[in-house]
């Protein structure tokens, strides 16, 4: 992911009002983020714990989506829809996003199961275990990174970005 500024983040949201975008709290440590190791930037608002944000580059531009965390936690062990990791050390949570434009104003939304801490970028960058003799772990990691980017882009397109 290319580095983004606070101004770019606030202007990027496709499904949030100007007030919602201006009132967001940036993630802790924003100034020190290593964007080279991120496929998307996701965080839960520290002031509004059920509100979350995801920002990524989509079709050459910075795009943001405002998410709402479900009130209830996912009880069963679920798989993240974005990183698809089966050995997660992280909780998976259901997040919904109001659709962009007229559909969102009518109340339409989409949802997904995602790592509660949005650690998908770090998860897919870990080398997978050796599956068999000659298994190319680096190629498998690269494929996981590409799939994560596809899944995030697909979700953003469902929202209407």
TILUM-867281 format. One record per residue (C-alpha): residue number from 1; x negated, y negated, z. Coordinates in Angstrom, 3 decimals, always signed. Layout:
N
(NUM (X Y Z)),
...
END
This chain:
161
(1 (+0.000 +0.000 +0.000)),
(2 (-1.248 -3.492 -0.766)),
(3 (-1.507 -5.920 +2.159)),
(4 (+1.608 -8.021 +2.781)),
(5 (+2.105 -11.230 +4.710)),
(6 (+4.789 -12.050 +7.245)),
(7 (+6.429 -14.378 +4.725)),
(8 (+6.515 -11.640 +2.067)),
(9 (+8.052 -9.206 +4.545)),
(10 (+10.801 -11.606 +5.602)),
(11 (+11.655 -12.410 +1.966)),
(12 (+11.636 -8.759 +0.842)),
(13 (+14.802 -7.354 +2.425)),
(14 (+17.460 -6.258 -0.044)),
(15 (+20.148 -5.339 +2.489)),
(16 (+19.700 -7.921 +5.250)),
(17 (+21.009 -11.427 +5.719)),
(18 (+18.583 -14.316 +5.957)),
(19 (+19.334 -14.527 +9.664)),
(20 (+18.553 -10.824 +10.181)),
(21 (+15.301 -11.147 +8.222)),
(22 (+14.219 -14.313 +10.036)),
(23 (+14.928 -12.820 +13.463)),
(24 (+12.919 -9.618 +12.968)),
(25 (+9.929 -8.966 +15.195)),
(26 (+6.817 -7.764 +13.386)),
(27 (+5.274 -4.497 +14.543)),
(28 (+2.695 -4.667 +17.328)),
(29 (-0.817 -4.946 +15.890)),
(30 (+0.432 -6.231 +12.522)),
(31 (-2.714 -8.301 +11.943)),
(32 (-4.940 -5.209 +12.363)),
(33 (-3.000 -2.817 +10.120)),
(34 (-5.035 -0.833 +7.607)),
(35 (-2.784 -1.110 +4.548)),
(36 (-5.082 +1.217 +2.578)),
(37 (-3.828 +4.079 +4.750)),
(38 (-0.125 +3.176 +4.475)),
(39 (+2.371 +4.192 +1.820)),
(40 (+5.068 +2.190 +3.555)),
(41 (+5.241 +0.060 +6.676)),
(42 (+7.993 +1.142 +9.040)),
(43 (+8.707 +0.098 +12.613)),
(44 (+11.403 -0.188 +15.240)),
(45 (+12.111 -3.740 +16.380)),
(46 (+10.800 -4.018 +19.967)),
(47 (+13.553 -6.526 +20.833)),
(48 (+16.384 -4.565 +19.210)),
(49 (+15.538 -0.870 +19.761)),
(50 (+18.211 +0.535 +17.413)),
(51 (+17.099 -1.671 +14.518)),
(52 (+14.225 -0.612 +12.292)),
(53 (+12.582 -1.886 +9.135)),
(54 (+10.732 -0.278 +6.244)),
(55 (+8.700 -2.241 +3.713)),
(56 (+7.029 -0.756 +0.634)),
(57 (+5.932 -1.680 -2.847)),
(58 (+8.628 -0.727 -5.333)),
(59 (+8.239 -1.392 -9.038)),
(60 (+5.388 -3.813 -8.394)),
(61 (+7.075 -5.923 -5.742)),
(62 (+7.364 -5.907 -1.961)),
(63 (+10.749 -4.502 -0.962)),
(64 (+12.216 -4.172 +2.514)),
(65 (+15.156 -2.245 +3.925)),
(66 (+16.825 -2.839 +7.280)),
(67 (+17.777 +0.392 +9.052)),
(68 (+20.094 +1.181 +11.946)),
(69 (+19.146 +4.048 +14.247)),
(70 (+21.894 +6.480 +15.214)),
(71 (+23.077 +6.221 +18.808)),
(72 (+22.559 +9.911 +19.462)),
(73 (+19.231 +11.639 +19.128)),
(74 (+18.868 +14.562 +16.749)),
(75 (+19.277 +17.606 +18.998)),
(76 (+17.942 +20.388 +16.779)),
(77 (+14.373 +20.312 +15.533)),
(78 (+14.771 +18.506 +12.220)),
(79 (+12.421 +17.980 +9.307)),
(80 (+11.581 +14.457 +8.168)),
(81 (+13.052 +13.818 +4.719)),
(82 (+10.121 +11.631 +3.722)),
(83 (+6.940 +13.442 +4.801)),
(84 (+8.543 +16.931 +4.922)),
(85 (+6.146 +18.047 +7.644)),
(86 (+7.117 +21.262 +9.396)),
(87 (+4.551 +20.922 +12.203)),
(88 (+5.611 +17.467 +13.374)),
(89 (+4.490 +16.350 +16.778)),
(90 (+6.869 +13.442 +16.362)),
(91 (+10.628 +13.253 +16.842)),
(92 (+12.848 +12.901 +13.814)),
(93 (+15.707 +10.416 +13.987)),
(94 (+18.702 +9.649 +11.783)),
(95 (+18.618 +6.146 +10.292)),
(96 (+21.271 +4.551 +8.114)),
(97 (+20.918 +1.576 +5.801)),
(98 (+23.659 -0.684 +4.539)),
(99 (+23.629 -0.702 +0.737)),
(100 (+22.527 -3.855 -1.027)),
(101 (+24.989 -6.228 -2.678)),
(102 (+28.734 -5.773 -2.997)),
(103 (+28.627 -2.102 -1.976)),
(104 (+27.013 -3.030 +1.339)),
(105 (+29.524 -5.810 +1.949)),
(106 (+32.278 -3.178 +1.521)),
(107 (+30.594 -1.079 +4.200)),
(108 (+28.815 +1.518 +2.048)),
(109 (+25.616 +2.936 +3.517)),
(110 (+23.101 +5.730 +3.055)),
(111 (+21.248 +7.703 +5.684)),
(112 (+18.155 +9.805 +6.111)),
(113 (+16.196 +11.753 +8.706)),
(114 (+12.807 +10.113 +9.282)),
(115 (+9.991 +10.341 +11.811)),
(116 (+11.125 +8.187 +14.733)),
(117 (+7.803 +6.302 +14.832)),
(118 (+7.512 +6.049 +11.002)),
(119 (+4.175 +7.878 +11.152)),
(120 (+4.736 +9.592 +7.799)),
(121 (+1.716 +7.959 +6.141)),
(122 (-0.634 +9.344 +8.798)),
(123 (+1.074 +12.743 +8.742)),
(124 (+0.648 +13.313 +4.999)),
(125 (-3.011 +12.245 +5.145)),
(126 (-3.982 +15.066 +7.516)),
(127 (-5.605 +17.973 +5.738)),
(128 (-3.210 +20.922 +5.664)),
(129 (-4.365 +24.240 +7.092)),
(130 (-6.145 +26.652 +4.800)),
(131 (-3.306 +28.686 +3.248)),
(132 (-5.476 +31.197 +1.374)),
(133 (-9.003 +31.648 +0.063)),
(134 (-9.714 +28.950 -2.536)),
(135 (-6.789 +26.728 -1.468)),
(136 (-7.529 +23.119 -2.485)),
(137 (-6.649 +21.224 +0.684)),
(138 (-7.526 +17.814 -0.788)),
(139 (-5.230 +18.363 -3.789)),
(140 (-2.455 +19.493 -1.447)),
(141 (-2.926 +16.338 +0.631)),
(142 (-2.822 +14.159 -2.502)),
(143 (+0.402 +15.885 -3.580)),
(144 (+1.968 +15.236 -0.153)),
(145 (+1.035 +11.549 -0.385)),
(146 (+2.630 +11.323 -3.840)),
(147 (+5.810 +13.076 -2.626)),
(148 (+6.084 +10.672 +0.330)),
(149 (+5.869 +7.712 -2.038)),
(150 (+8.543 +9.284 -4.272)),
(151 (+10.878 +9.956 -1.334)),
(152 (+10.564 +6.407 +0.025)),
(153 (+11.130 +4.939 -3.452)),
(154 (+14.135 +7.212 -3.949)),
(155 (+15.678 +6.084 -0.664)),
(156 (+15.083 +2.436 -1.543)),
(157 (+16.798 +2.981 -4.890)),
(158 (+19.790 +4.593 -3.138)),
(159 (+20.057 +1.470 -0.996)),
(160 (+20.076 -0.584 -4.168)),
(161 (+16.599 -2.059 -4.230)),
END
